[in-house]
């Protein structure tokens, strides 16, 4: 482990400890996590913009040995992750609530207010269904959009000014490495990682789901670095 790795680990750990032990920070975090207004989505933006970007930095460290480099574009990546984080949060709510209705068609009556009191096997069935539905119908679109924006950031030098230039969707879409995207990211990571990972997510109380999903962004950074290595 190099000095920069130690500094990185200590810095991230210090932030976690601060929010865990300092009561005002912890109370603010929990109140916004349970809010039913704009604060919930703003906090989701912050969670993903910070945690998922950290994940991408870790991925860069794995693939190239550094946490940042010229053209990598940490600020544009954080902005994209914040926006995508809000989209993920909305998708989680849609699929989490819609699955209750779907399961009722198969004779399993569950209620959002009492799901935590249900036997574990019923909670597990619910969580698996939400995860499979969300990752089958939403994740491929999300991953493709993320790859397009990621390519745009690299193509424009990793600057905020460059990021706000028109995205050449058609050109980028045609030149995506579909062999890796389909053969590894879609068909390998979705069933073998994201299905079980998000099953755990939907077994958690609602106020912790977005945070856990954002933490999975760290895992995504590692996965993307592996995908890049496979491409090479």
ZIKA-V785184 format. One record per residue. RES is the residue in three letters. PHI is phi in whole degrees, -180 to 180 (999 if undefined). Layout:
res: <RES;RES>
phi: <PHI;PHI>
This chain:
res: <UNK;UNK;UNK;UNK;UNK;UNK;UNK;UNK;UNK;UNK;UNK;UNK;UNK;UNK;UNK;UNK;UNK;UNK;UNK;UNK;UNK;UNK;UNK;UNK;UNK;UNK;UNK;UNK;UNK;UNK;UNK;UNK;UNK;UNK;UNK;UNK;UNK;UNK;UNK;UNK;UNK;UNK;UNK;UNK;UNK;UNK;UNK;UNK;UNK;UNK;UNK;UNK;UNK;UNK;UNK;UNK;UNK;UNK;UNK;UNK;UNK;UNK;UNK;UNK;UNK;UNK;UNK;UNK;UNK;UNK;UNK;UNK;UNK;UNK;UNK;UNK;UNK;UNK;UNK;UNK;UNK;UNK;UNK;UNK;UNK;UNK;UNK;UNK;UNK;UNK;UNK;UNK;UNK;UNK;UNK;UNK;UNK;UNK;UNK;UNK;UNK;UNK;UNK;UNK;UNK;UNK;UNK;UNK;UNK;UNK;UNK;UNK;UNK;UNK;UNK;UNK;UNK;UNK;UNK;UNK;UNK;UNK;UNK;UNK;UNK;UNK;UNK;UNK;UNK;UNK;UNK;UNK;UNK;UNK;UNK;UNK;UNK;UNK;UNK;UNK;UNK;UNK;UNK;UNK;UNK;UNK;UNK;UNK;UNK;UNK;UNK;UNK;UNK;UNK;UNK;UNK;UNK;UNK;UNK;UNK;UNK;UNK;UNK;UNK;UNK;UNK;UNK;UNK;UNK;UNK;UNK;UNK;UNK;UNK;UNK;UNK;UNK;UNK;UNK;UNK;UNK;UNK;UNK;UNK;UNK;UNK;UNK;UNK;UNK;UNK;UNK;UNK;UNK;UNK;UNK;UNK;UNK;UNK;UNK;UNK;UNK;UNK;UNK;UNK;UNK;UNK;UNK;UNK;UNK;UNK;UNK;UNK;UNK;UNK;UNK;UNK;UNK;UNK;UNK;UNK;UNK;UNK;UNK;UNK;UNK;UNK;UNK;UNK;UNK;UNK;UNK;UNK>
phi: <999;-88;-58;-65;-69;-64;-62;-62;-64;-64;-63;-64;-63;-64;-64;-62;-64;-59;-73;-85;-102;-85;-58;-59;-66;-65;-65;-62;-62;-70;-67;-71;-69;-101;-66;-117;-149;-60;-63;-61;-79;-65;-66;-62;-57;-67;-58;-72;-63;-86;-71;-68;-68;-59;-60;-68;-65;-65;-60;-65;-63;-68;-83;-126;85;-135;-90;-155;-155;-61;90;-68;77;-62;-65;-60;-64;-64;-64;-62;-64;-62;-66;-64;-63;-65;-63;-63;-62;-64;-62;-61;-67;-64;-72;-64;-81;-66;-66;-59;-67;-61;-65;-65;-67;-105;85;-105;-86;-129;-122;-56;-75;-122;-60;-69;-93;-74;-56;-59;-64;-74;-62;-67;-59;-60;-64;-63;-62;-62;-62;-65;-65;-66;-77;-81;-98;-103;-59;-61;-66;-59;-65;-67;-61;-62;-66;-64;-67;-63;-64;-62;-61;-66;-68;-106;81;73;-102;-66;-61;-66;-63;-82;-78;-57;-83;-85;-56;-59;-65;-66;-60;-66;-95;-64;-81;-69;-62;-78;-62;-80;-71;-120;-66;-77;-83;-107;-74;-65;-73;-95;-120;-71;-57;-68;-63;-81;-63;-63;-54;-86;-89;-81;-59;-52;-70;-103;-67;-66;-63;-64;-63;-68;-64;-65;-62;-64;-63;-63;-59;-66;-62;-64;-66;-66;-61;-65;-66;-64;-62;-72>
